[in-house]
Each structure stands twice: as C-alpha cells, then as structure tokens.
Amino acid sequence: MKERKLGTFQAIAIVVTVMISHIILNVPNHLIAETGSSTILNIIYIFAIFLVFLYIILKIFKLFPSSDIIDICEYAAGKTIKNVFAIIVCIYLLILSAFVVRILAESLALISFPNINLEIILLIFIAVSAILNLFGFKAISRITVFILPIVLASMIIIFISSMSEFVPERALPILGYGASETFITGLRKYICF
C-alpha cells in the first residue's frame, strides 16, 4: 500500500475545524464560569504563553527536519522511551476523542434532540466515524477542506449578528474573580482540555 502524505492546507483545515468545534462547544462556558469578566485578559495571557511554547517547539523542530515528535523522542531518549511515549500519546488521543464525542453528543441531545437517548446519538457518531474511516484519512481531509469555508463563514455571520450584545462595561473588573482565577485556574482549563 502506497503511503500518501497529507497536504499542508489539508492539515491546517483539519486543525482549524477541530479548534473551531472545540471553541464553540465548551471553551467559552468554562472560561466565563472560571474567570468571569477577566476572560479577555485570560485569553491574551494564554495566547502569550502559547506563542512562547510555539517558538520553543519550532526551534526544536528546525534541528530535526522531516521528523515528528516521536522520532525526536527516539533520538533524545532511545527506542524504549519512544515506544512508551507513543503508547501514552495514543492513549491520550483516545481518551480525548472519547471526551469530545461525549460532549458533542450531550450538546446535540440538549439543544437539538431532547427526545432521543444519548446512547443512540453516540452510536450514530461511532457508526459514521467507522464508515468514514473506510474511505481513508485522505478523503476525510479533502472533505474538511471543502467544509472549512462554510464553517468559517457561519462563525463570521454569528459573530457579526451578535455584535450588539458586546458591551465594554462587561469586561470590568479587569481581573474578574481575582488574579488566581484569571492566571492559574484559567490556564488549567486550557491545559486539561
């Protein structure tokens, strides 16, 4: 079987689609519940930390051209640690995907399908995922590239239509529930999920 690499634009489309769904589903609720009116400050703080980590990661990856993080782990710690790290990453991704599917199914059950059992919605998600997996990852990435402009356009329309609800006074007090909630609890929400 010939291995095909994912295109840069397809990879960006997949990451952006996943992040948009994550942002829509849970991040705003958790942030506002934990940080209150300091959510804007918390987002700026988290973005600055993200830029520092991104800079460090890009510097590391420049030392290892055409390698992924598991290859770098093998170079740094050996084959045994590489295998342990790969297993940990796989377990983490499986658990994370289970949480995301559960949250999405609960959101759909709550908003759109209140009369349908959650288990049925979960089974539909699992069945659709299994069927899509038969087509291969390349087909999924191509569909994601097609869907991304629609998702971005709908996000822009939702943002523009709710502009009248944005009031600058709601961002005060600037530290919301306090410095601890803004900088420590808010950071923990990003790291944990």
N, C-alpha and C positions, 0 to 999 in steps of 0.2 A: 504494500500500500504506500503510495507516494504521500509524503508529508508536505502540507501546504502551510505557509506562514500567513498569519493574519496581517492585513494591511494597517498602516498607521492610522488612517482615517477610520477604519472599521473598529480598531481598538479604542480610539478616542470616543466614537459614537457609543460603544458599549459602556464605557466608564461613565460618560455623561448621562446616559439613560439610567444607569443604576443609581448614580448620585441624585438625579432629579427625583426618582421614585423614593429614595431614602429621605430626601428633604421634604417631599410632600407628605409622606406618611407619618413620620414621628419626630424628627429633629425639632421643629418649631414648638410642639406641645411640651416636650421635655425641657427645652431651654427656657421657655417662658415660665413654666412651673418652678424651675430651679433658680433662675436668675432674675425674674421679674423684669423691671424696666431697664436693667443693665444688659439685656440680651445683645443689643447693638455693640456695646463695649466688649462683651464676651466674644462675639464673632470676630471683631478686629483683633483681639488678643489671640484667639485660636488661629486665625489666619497668619499672624506674625510667627507663631510657633511653627506652623505648617511650613512657612517659607524657609525657616532655618533648617528644619529637617529635610526639606526638599533639596536645599543647597548641599547639605552633607551627603545625601544619598546620590545626587548627581555627580559629586566629586568622586565618590567611591566607585560608581559605575563607569566613570571615564577611565579608571585604572584597569577595568576588566571589559574591554569591548566584546560585544556579541556574547555576553554571559548573562545569565539570570541570577537571582538571589541564591538559588540552591547551588549553582556552580561556584559562586563566591564562597558559600558556606563550606563546600568541599575543599576549596583552595585554602581557606583560613583554618579549618578545624579537622579536616580529614573525612574519609568516606563514611565512617560510623556515625559521626555527628551529623553529616549531611543527610543520611538516611533517617535519623531521629528527627531532625529538623523538617524534612519532607513529610514525615508522618504527622508531626504536630501541625504543620500548615494545612494538610488535608483534613485533619480532624477539626481544626478551627473553621475552615471554609464550610465544611458540612454542617457544623453547629450554627454558624452564622446564617447560612442559607435556610436552615430549618426555622430559625427565628424570624427571618424576613418573610418567608412564605406564611408563617403563622400570623404575623402582624398584618400582612396584606389580606389574608383570608378573614381575619377578625374585622378589619376595616370595611371590607366589602360586605360582610354579613351585617355589620352595624348600620352602614349607610344605604346600601342598595338592596340587599336581600335579607331582611329581618326574619322572614318566614322559613328560610332554608337553614338546615343544620350546618354547623361549622365543619363537621366531618365531610359532608358532601362537597363543600367548596374546596376543602383541602384535597380531596380525591380528584376533583376536576383539575386543580393545579398540577398535581403529580402526574395525572394521565396526559395532560397537554405537554408537560415537560418531557415525559418519556417519548411521546410521539415526535416532538421537535428534535429530540436527541437522535432519533433515527435518521433525520435529514443531515445531521452533521453540524459542527460548530461554524463552518464557513457559511452555510445557508442562514443560520441564525444571525451571524454578524452582518450579512447583507440585508436582511430584513430590518435589523436595528438601524442601519444607515438610512434606510427608507423611512422608518418611523421617527427618527430623531427630529427632523424639521417640524413634523406635526406636533410632537411633544413640546418643543421649544416655542412654537407659535402659540400653543394653548397656554403655556406658562406666561408668556408676554401678555396675552389677552387677559388672563386672570389678574395679573399684576396691574395692568392699566385700568381695568374695571374697578379695582378696589383702591385706587389712589385716593379717593375721597375719604377713606377710613384712616389714612395715615395722619396723625396729629403729633407735631413735635413735642407737645407737653407730656405725652405718654412715655417719653424717654427719660423723664425725671422722676425720682432722683437718679443720678447717673450711675450709682453703684447698686441700684435695685435693693435687694435684701441684704447687701453687705459685701465687703471685699472677699470674704471667704467663699460665699456662694458664687460670686462672679468669676473668680480666678481659679478656685480649686474644684468646687462641685461642677461648674460648667465645663471645665477641662475633662473631668472624669466621665462626663456624659459622652464626649466625643471619642475618648479612648475605648470605653467599654462597648459602644455600639455605633 
